[in-house]
Every structure is written in C-alpha cells, then in structure tokens.
Amino acid sequence: MNKLAPARPKRDSSTWAGYFSIATYAWFIYGFSATQALLRDEQGTSRTVSSVHALVFSLGGIIAGFLGARFILTMGRGKFLAIALIGTTLGILVYTAPGGFPVTIIGAGLTSFFGTAVVISASAFLFDYQKEAGPAALTEANALAAVAGVLAPLAIGLGSVLIVGWRAGVWILFGGVILSLLLMRRNPLVFRVPPDEAMREKEHTPFPRLFWWALFTLFLLLTTEFTLTIWSADLLRERGGFEAGAAAASVAAVTGGILVGRLIGSRFAEYFPVDRILILAISTAMLGWVIVFIPTQGLFILIGLFISGIGVSLFWPLGVSRVVLASGGQSDRATAFSTIAGGTAGGVGPFALGALADAVGVHSAFIFLPIALSLGFLLMITNPVTKAIAPITPTTSGK
C-alpha cells in the first residue's frame, strides 16, 4: 500500500559520496566497451582475443563478490570503500598504460575487482544509511551512473579524435574518485557497519529462504538487461537493415531508456513498494520487447529498445533492494551476493542468446528475453518481498 509520506533520501555529503562512488565506476563500465575496438586497433588483436578482456572483467567482479563482505568486516565499510576507490584508480592506470595486451588484461581484472568492491560497500552503506529511503537512494545513485553511461562513451570517442587520445576520456573519472574521498572525510563515522549487523555477518547467520528467491529473481532480470545491451546491435542489422551505425544506435537507445527509467523510478521508489515498481518495470520491458520483435523497420526497433531500456533500468537498483530487504539485516553480504549474481548473469545471458542465435538467428533467439522476464515475474508474484525481513540469529531461519 502507498506510504502516507514519501521516503525521500537525505542528500547530504555522505549520501553524495555514495552516489559519486557508484557513478565513478559506472563511467568505466560503460566506457569499457567503447575502448575495446580502440585497443584492438592498437594491439592488432582479433575479436576473439580481445574478448578475453570481458572474460577477465567478469571474473574480477565475481571474485570481489565472494570476498567483499569479508574485507568489510575486517577493515570497516568506510576504509574498505576508500581502498576500493584508490584500487579502482590503480586498475585504470594499468589498463590505460603502455605495454600491450598483457597489461590491459591485468588492468581490466584489477579495475573490475576494486570497482565491484566500490559498488558493494557504497550500495550497502546507502541502504543502511537511508533506511526506508534505501531503495530510492540506490535508484538515484544508479540514475547518476546512467548519466555517466551516456557521457563516458562520448568522452572516449571525442578523445580518440583529438590530440589527448581516448585514454583522457577514461581518466575523467579520477575527478569522481577524488570528490568521493573528500566527501567521505566530512563524516566518516556514518560509514561504519551497525554493530548488530556486523555480528550477524561475522557469524554468517543463515539467510532467510526468501533471500535466495529474491537473488535468483535478480539473476533472471539481469540476464535480460545484459542480453538486450549486447545483442541489440545485431538485431538492428539483421532485422532493421542497419550497418555501421547499428551498435551506436542500439546502445544510445537502450542507455537513453535506462537513464529516463531511473530518473522516473527514483521518484516512484519514494512512494511505492519495491515489488510494485519492479512488476511495472518488467511489464514495460515486455512491451518494449514486443515492439522490438514484431516490426522490421529500424525506427520502430529503436523505439522498442528505448522502452525496453526504461524497463530494465530498475532491475539492478530495485532488484538489489529486494535482496537486501530479504537478507535479514545483512546488507554487505546481500549486496556482495548480488554482484555475484550480476557477474554470472552478464556471462550466462548473452552466451545463451548467442548460442541460440547461431542455431535460429538473432531475431528468433530474442524469444529468450520474454521467457526470462516471465519467470522473474512469476517468482516475484509467488515470493513477494513486501517489507524488510526481521534480523534473525544463527539458530533461527524462516521466510
């Protein structure tokens, strides 16, 4: 049911530190694909060899998901976030350093590991710090990340045609790292993990059963987001007759929709339960898929991709919110598990559609999306997360 008063995030310096931390790493994530073609030209590698960057990038994020919560318990959330931001800077310096393929591979792995650590700690902090406004805060943070997603490829592309080079477009994010660290220094005590939560996470208190359903639902929804982003260009070429501009057009349509969706969704999250908004988001993504799937005109496919982008925009911030709400008061561990689900989805979804596309074509293979969306929808209906599950002790369990 609707809340009597909106749960608006408090936008103080600590909150902005969390926002800028997430957006800073998003700058690299969205710029990463834009750098791949440029690196292939520099290094003279094939697409197959170059794709190892994406594999190592995914692996670094999954490793960080397994280790992140443990490091937070050892170091404290604030110190861990600061180290992760500095480590991300180091990884990017390695990634953009001279030395060829081996150096960029190491840089991709380091950046992914520390960048995912940033997402884990900053997201858990925002959720704990904002309390009831946690879902809205996470959506706002990811709206800012979507802005970075629109600007980063533009900055890298512009740098590539100027004397400064494409690397300058990546290095812009160092400003976000510095700003995040400075904002954190204003009130470092708020970044501490609450003592009762730290005790539960230290003792590895079992998650409620509903947590695992929420995590699997997140995995399903994220497979559709990654698949849509990666394979939409091929669909435009096969179905809409696009050529060289297909990739840029598809990415612009999807990321534009993601930006709009998160800006709107952050307002909805102040008033409505997470499940209700996500059901609307899934329905929107399904509508976008119908528009993408049926016509053959490129313009209509782009419109469908934009609408789909609006729908999938909320899968990560509100999907993670559901996982945290269902975790029984273990924000760091829940967020870390979410990044593992995200990293796995980023590999499984695109691979599954790619294998299917080789057999039946990209257009027919896109039937994968509504199947995953429908299953996620069904799991949300049968396993709703209507409110935060009360913290449990190691000797209790439940839904």
C-alpha positions as CSV (number, residue, x, y, z in Angstrom):
1,M,0.0,0.0,0.0
2,N,1.1,3.6,-0.6
3,K,3.1,5.4,2.1
4,L,1.5,8.4,3.7
5,A,4.6,10.4,3.2
6,P,7.4,9.9,0.7
7,A,10.5,8.2,1.8
8,R,12.9,10.7,0.3
9,P,16.7,10.2,0.6
10,K,18.6,12.7,2.7
11,R,21.1,14.2,0.2
12,D,23.9,15.1,2.5
13,S,27.6,14.9,1.8
14,S,27.8,11.2,2.9
15,T,25.0,10.3,0.5
16,W,26.7,12.1,-2.3
17,A,29.9,10.3,-1.5
18,G,28.0,7.0,-2.1
19,Y,26.4,8.4,-5.3
20,F,29.6,9.6,-6.8
21,S,31.4,6.4,-5.9
22,I,28.9,4.3,-7.8
23,A,28.8,6.7,-10.7
24,T,32.6,6.8,-10.9
25,Y,32.8,3.1,-11.5
26,A,29.9,3.2,-13.9
27,W,31.9,5.7,-16.0
28,F,34.4,2.9,-16.6
29,I,31.9,0.1,-17.0
30,Y,30.0,2.0,-19.8
31,G,33.2,3.2,-21.3
32,F,34.8,-0.2,-21.3
33,S,33.1,-1.5,-24.4
34,A,33.9,1.8,-26.2
35,T,37.6,1.1,-25.5
36,Q,37.7,-2.4,-26.9
37,A,37.6,-1.5,-30.6
38,L,40.3,1.1,-30.0
39,L,42.5,-1.4,-28.2
40,R,42.0,-3.9,-31.0
41,D,43.4,-1.4,-33.4
42,E,46.3,-0.5,-31.2
43,Q,47.2,-4.1,-30.3
44,G,46.4,-5.7,-33.6
45,T,44.3,-8.5,-31.9
46,S,41.3,-10.3,-33.2
47,R,37.8,-10.0,-31.6
48,T,38.2,-13.4,-30.0
49,V,41.5,-12.4,-28.3
50,S,40.1,-9.0,-27.4
51,S,37.1,-10.6,-25.8
52,V,39.4,-12.0,-23.1
53,H,39.2,-8.5,-21.6
54,A,35.4,-9.0,-21.0
55,L,36.0,-12.5,-19.5
56,V,38.6,-11.3,-17.0
57,F,36.5,-8.3,-16.2
58,S,33.6,-10.5,-15.3
59,L,35.8,-12.8,-13.3
60,G,37.3,-9.9,-11.3
61,G,33.7,-8.8,-10.3
62,I,32.7,-12.3,-9.2
63,I,35.8,-12.7,-7.1
64,A,35.1,-9.3,-5.4
65,G,31.6,-10.5,-4.7
66,F,32.9,-13.6,-2.8
67,L,35.5,-11.6,-0.8
68,G,33.9,-8.2,-0.4
69,A,31.8,-8.7,2.7
70,R,34.7,-10.4,4.5
71,F,37.0,-7.5,3.8
72,I,34.4,-5.1,5.0
73,L,34.2,-6.9,8.3
74,T,38.0,-6.8,8.7
75,M,38.6,-3.2,7.6
76,G,35.3,-1.5,8.2
77,R,33.0,-0.2,5.5
78,G,34.5,3.3,5.2
79,K,38.1,2.2,5.0
80,F,37.2,-0.6,2.5
81,L,35.3,1.9,0.3
82,A,38.3,4.3,0.3
83,I,40.7,1.5,-0.5
84,A,38.4,0.2,-3.3
85,L,38.2,3.7,-4.8
86,I,42.0,4.0,-4.8
87,G,42.4,0.5,-6.1
88,T,40.0,1.3,-9.0
89,T,42.2,4.2,-9.9
90,L,45.2,1.9,-9.9
91,G,43.5,-0.6,-12.1
92,I,42.5,2.1,-14.6
93,L,46.1,3.4,-14.7
94,V,47.3,-0.1,-15.5
95,Y,44.5,-0.6,-18.1
96,T,45.5,2.6,-19.9
97,A,49.3,2.1,-19.5
98,P,51.5,1.2,-22.5
99,G,52.6,-2.4,-22.6
100,G,50.1,-4.2,-24.9
101,F,47.6,-7.0,-24.3
102,P,49.0,-8.5,-21.1
103,V,49.0,-5.1,-19.3
104,T,45.4,-4.2,-20.4
105,I,44.2,-7.7,-19.3
106,I,45.7,-7.1,-15.8
107,G,44.2,-3.7,-15.7
108,A,40.8,-4.9,-16.6
109,G,40.9,-7.5,-13.8
110,L,42.1,-5.0,-11.2
111,T,39.5,-2.4,-12.1
112,S,36.7,-4.9,-12.1
113,F,37.7,-6.3,-8.7
114,F,38.1,-3.0,-7.0
115,G,35.2,-1.3,-8.8
116,T,32.9,-4.1,-7.8
117,A,34.1,-3.6,-4.2
118,V,33.1,0.0,-4.6
119,V,29.6,-1.0,-5.6
120,I,29.3,-3.5,-2.7
121,S,30.3,-1.1,0.0
122,A,28.7,2.0,-1.4
123,S,25.3,0.3,-2.1
124,A,25.2,-1.4,1.4
125,F,26.1,1.9,3.0
126,L,23.3,3.8,1.1
127,F,20.7,1.2,2.0
128,D,21.6,1.2,5.7
129,Y,22.1,4.9,6.0
130,Q,18.9,5.9,4.2
131,K,16.7,3.3,6.0
132,E,13.2,3.3,4.4
133,A,14.5,5.5,1.6
134,G,17.2,3.0,0.7
135,P,15.5,1.8,-2.5
136,A,15.0,5.3,-3.7
137,A,18.6,6.2,-2.8
138,L,20.0,3.2,-4.7
139,T,17.9,4.1,-7.7
140,E,19.1,7.7,-7.6
141,A,22.7,6.6,-7.4
142,N,22.2,4.4,-10.4
143,A,20.4,7.2,-12.2
144,L,23.6,9.2,-11.8
145,A,25.5,6.1,-13.0
146,A,23.3,6.1,-16.1
147,V,24.3,9.7,-16.8
148,A,27.9,8.6,-16.6
149,G,26.9,5.8,-19.0
150,V,25.8,8.3,-21.6
151,L,28.7,10.6,-21.2
152,A,31.6,8.1,-20.9
153,P,31.5,6.7,-24.5
154,L,31.1,10.3,-25.8
155,A,34.2,11.4,-23.9
156,I,36.2,8.4,-25.0
157,G,35.1,8.9,-28.6
158,L,35.9,12.6,-28.6
159,G,39.3,12.0,-27.0
160,S,40.1,9.4,-29.7
161,V,39.8,12.1,-32.4
162,L,41.7,14.8,-30.5
163,I,45.3,15.0,-29.6
164,V,44.7,14.0,-26.0
165,G,43.7,10.5,-27.1
166,W,40.9,8.1,-25.9
167,R,42.6,7.5,-22.5
168,A,41.8,11.1,-21.4
169,G,38.1,10.2,-21.7
170,V,38.7,7.4,-19.2
171,W,40.8,9.4,-16.8
172,I,38.0,11.9,-16.3
173,L,36.6,9.6,-13.7
174,F,39.6,10.3,-11.4
175,G,37.7,13.5,-10.6
176,G,34.9,11.4,-9.2
177,V,37.3,9.4,-7.1
178,I,38.8,12.5,-5.5
179,L,35.4,14.0,-4.9
180,S,34.0,10.8,-3.3
181,L,37.0,10.6,-0.9
182,L,36.7,14.2,0.1
183,L,33.0,13.9,0.8
184,M,33.6,10.8,2.9
185,R,36.0,12.7,5.1
186,R,33.3,15.1,6.3
187,N,31.5,12.4,8.4
188,P,33.5,9.2,8.4
189,L,31.6,7.7,11.3
190,V,28.4,7.1,9.3
191,F,30.2,4.6,7.1
192,R,30.6,2.1,10.0
193,V,28.6,-1.1,9.8
194,P,26.0,-1.2,12.6
195,P,27.3,-3.4,15.4
196,D,24.3,-5.8,15.3
197,E,24.6,-6.2,11.6
198,A,28.4,-6.7,11.8
199,M,27.8,-9.5,14.3
200,R,25.3,-11.3,12.1
201,E,27.6,-11.1,9.1
202,K,30.6,-12.2,11.1
203,E,28.8,-15.3,12.3
204,H,27.5,-16.0,8.8
205,T,23.9,-16.0,10.0
206,P,21.8,-18.1,7.6
207,F,19.8,-16.1,5.1
208,P,16.0,-16.5,5.1
209,R,14.7,-18.7,2.4
210,L,13.1,-15.7,0.7
211,F,16.6,-14.2,0.2
212,W,17.5,-16.9,-2.3
213,W,14.3,-16.5,-4.3
214,A,15.0,-12.7,-4.5
215,L,18.6,-13.4,-5.6
216,F,17.5,-15.8,-8.3
217,T,14.9,-13.3,-9.5
218,L,17.6,-10.7,-9.7
219,F,19.8,-13.0,-11.7
220,L,16.9,-13.7,-14.2
221,L,16.2,-10.0,-14.6
222,L,19.8,-9.0,-15.1
223,T,20.3,-11.7,-17.8
224,T,17.7,-9.8,-19.9
225,E,19.4,-6.5,-19.3
226,F,22.9,-7.7,-20.4
227,T,21.5,-9.7,-23.3
228,L,19.5,-6.7,-24.6
229,T,22.5,-4.4,-24.4
230,I,24.9,-6.8,-26.1
231,W,22.8,-8.3,-28.8
232,S,20.5,-5.4,-29.8
233,A,23.0,-4.1,-32.4
234,D,22.9,-7.5,-34.2
235,L,19.2,-7.4,-34.2
236,L,19.2,-4.0,-35.8
237,R,21.5,-5.3,-38.5
238,E,19.5,-8.5,-39.2
239,R,16.0,-7.1,-38.8
240,G,16.2,-3.3,-39.5
241,G,18.9,-3.2,-42.2
242,F,21.3,-1.1,-40.1
243,E,25.0,-1.3,-40.9
244,A,28.0,0.5,-39.3
245,G,25.9,2.7,-37.0
246,A,23.9,-0.2,-35.6
247,A,25.9,-0.6,-32.4
248,A,26.0,3.1,-31.6
249,A,22.3,3.5,-32.3
250,S,21.3,0.5,-30.2
251,V,23.5,1.5,-27.2
252,A,22.1,5.0,-27.4
253,A,18.6,3.8,-27.4
254,V,19.0,1.4,-24.5
255,T,21.1,3.6,-22.3
256,G,18.9,6.6,-23.0
257,G,15.9,4.5,-21.8
258,I,17.9,3.4,-18.8
259,L,18.6,7.0,-17.8
260,V,14.9,8.0,-18.2
261,G,13.7,4.9,-16.3
262,R,16.0,5.5,-13.3
263,L,15.1,9.2,-13.1
264,I,11.4,8.3,-13.0
265,G,11.9,5.2,-10.9
266,S,13.8,7.0,-8.2
267,R,10.7,9.2,-7.6
268,F,8.4,6.1,-7.7
269,A,10.6,4.4,-5.1
270,E,9.8,7.2,-2.6
271,Y,6.1,6.3,-2.7
272,F,5.6,2.7,-3.7
273,P,6.8,-0.7,-2.6
274,V,9.7,-2.2,-4.5
275,D,7.8,-5.2,-5.8
276,R,5.0,-3.0,-7.3
277,I,7.6,-0.9,-9.2
278,L,9.5,-3.9,-10.4
279,I,6.3,-5.5,-11.7
280,L,5.6,-2.3,-13.7
281,A,9.3,-2.3,-14.9
282,I,9.0,-5.9,-16.1
283,S,5.8,-5.1,-17.9
284,T,7.4,-2.1,-19.6
285,A,10.4,-4.2,-20.7
286,M,8.0,-6.8,-22.1
287,L,6.1,-4.1,-24.0
288,G,9.5,-2.9,-25.4
289,W,10.3,-6.5,-26.5
290,V,7.1,-6.8,-28.4
291,I,7.8,-3.6,-30.3
292,V,11.4,-4.8,-30.9
293,F,10.3,-8.3,-32.0
294,I,7.4,-7.7,-34.4
295,P,8.3,-4.8,-36.8
296,T,11.1,-4.8,-39.4
297,Q,11.5,-1.0,-39.6
298,G,14.7,0.2,-37.8
299,L,12.9,3.2,-36.3
300,F,10.3,1.1,-34.5
301,I,13.0,-1.3,-33.3
302,L,14.9,1.7,-31.8
303,I,11.7,2.9,-30.1
304,G,11.2,-0.6,-28.7
305,L,14.8,-0.7,-27.4
306,F,14.3,2.7,-25.7
307,I,11.1,1.4,-24.0
308,S,12.9,-1.8,-23.0
309,G,15.7,0.3,-21.6
310,I,13.2,2.1,-19.4
311,G,12.0,-1.3,-18.1
312,V,15.4,-2.9,-17.4
313,S,16.7,0.3,-15.8
314,L,15.3,-0.6,-12.4
315,F,16.3,-4.3,-12.4
316,W,19.6,-3.7,-10.7
317,P,18.8,-1.0,-8.1
318,L,15.4,-2.3,-7.1
319,G,16.4,-5.9,-7.6
320,V,19.3,-5.4,-5.2
321,S,16.9,-3.6,-2.8
322,R,14.7,-6.7,-2.7
323,V,17.7,-8.9,-2.0
324,V,18.8,-6.7,0.9
325,L,15.3,-6.4,2.3
326,A,15.1,-10.2,2.3
327,S,18.5,-10.7,3.8
328,G,17.5,-10.5,7.5
329,G,19.7,-7.4,8.2
330,Q,22.9,-8.4,6.3
331,S,23.3,-5.6,3.8
332,D,27.0,-6.2,3.0
333,R,26.7,-9.9,2.4
334,A,23.4,-9.4,0.4
335,T,25.0,-6.8,-1.8
336,A,28.1,-8.9,-2.4
337,F,25.9,-11.9,-3.4
338,S,24.0,-9.5,-5.7
339,T,27.2,-8.6,-7.5
340,I,28.0,-12.3,-8.0
341,A,24.5,-12.8,-9.5
342,G,25.1,-9.8,-11.7
343,G,28.5,-11.0,-12.9
344,T,27.1,-14.5,-13.6
345,A,24.1,-13.1,-15.4
346,G,26.5,-11.0,-17.6
347,G,28.1,-14.1,-18.9
348,V,25.2,-16.6,-19.0
349,G,22.5,-14.4,-20.6
350,P,24.5,-13.2,-23.6
351,F,26.1,-16.6,-24.1
352,A,22.8,-18.4,-24.1
353,L,21.3,-16.0,-26.6
354,G,24.4,-16.1,-28.8
355,A,24.3,-19.9,-28.9
356,L,20.6,-19.8,-29.7
357,A,21.2,-17.1,-32.4
358,D,23.8,-19.4,-34.1
359,A,21.1,-22.0,-34.4
360,V,17.9,-20.0,-35.3
361,G,19.1,-16.4,-35.9
362,V,19.2,-13.4,-33.7
363,H,15.6,-12.4,-34.2
364,S,14.2,-15.8,-33.2
365,A,16.7,-16.0,-30.4
366,F,15.3,-12.9,-28.8
367,I,12.4,-15.1,-27.5
368,F,14.9,-15.7,-24.7
369,L,14.0,-12.3,-23.2
370,P,10.3,-12.7,-22.5
371,I,10.9,-16.2,-21.2
372,A,13.3,-14.9,-18.6
373,L,11.1,-11.9,-17.8
374,S,8.1,-14.1,-17.4
375,L,9.9,-16.4,-15.0
376,G,11.2,-13.4,-13.0
377,F,7.6,-12.0,-12.9
378,L,6.2,-15.3,-11.7
379,L,8.8,-15.6,-8.9
380,M,8.0,-12.1,-7.7
381,I,4.3,-12.9,-7.5
382,T,4.8,-16.2,-5.7
383,N,7.6,-14.9,-3.4
384,P,6.9,-11.2,-2.7
385,V,9.2,-9.0,-0.6
386,T,6.7,-6.7,0.9
387,K,8.9,-5.4,3.7
388,A,12.3,-6.0,5.3
389,I,12.6,-9.3,7.0
390,A,13.4,-9.0,10.7
391,P,17.0,-9.9,11.5
392,I,17.5,-13.5,12.5
393,T,20.0,-15.2,14.7
394,P,22.2,-18.2,13.6
395,T,19.8,-20.6,15.3
396,T,16.7,-19.4,13.5
397,S,15.6,-19.3,10.0
398,G,12.5,-18.6,8.0
399,K,10.9,-16.7,5.2
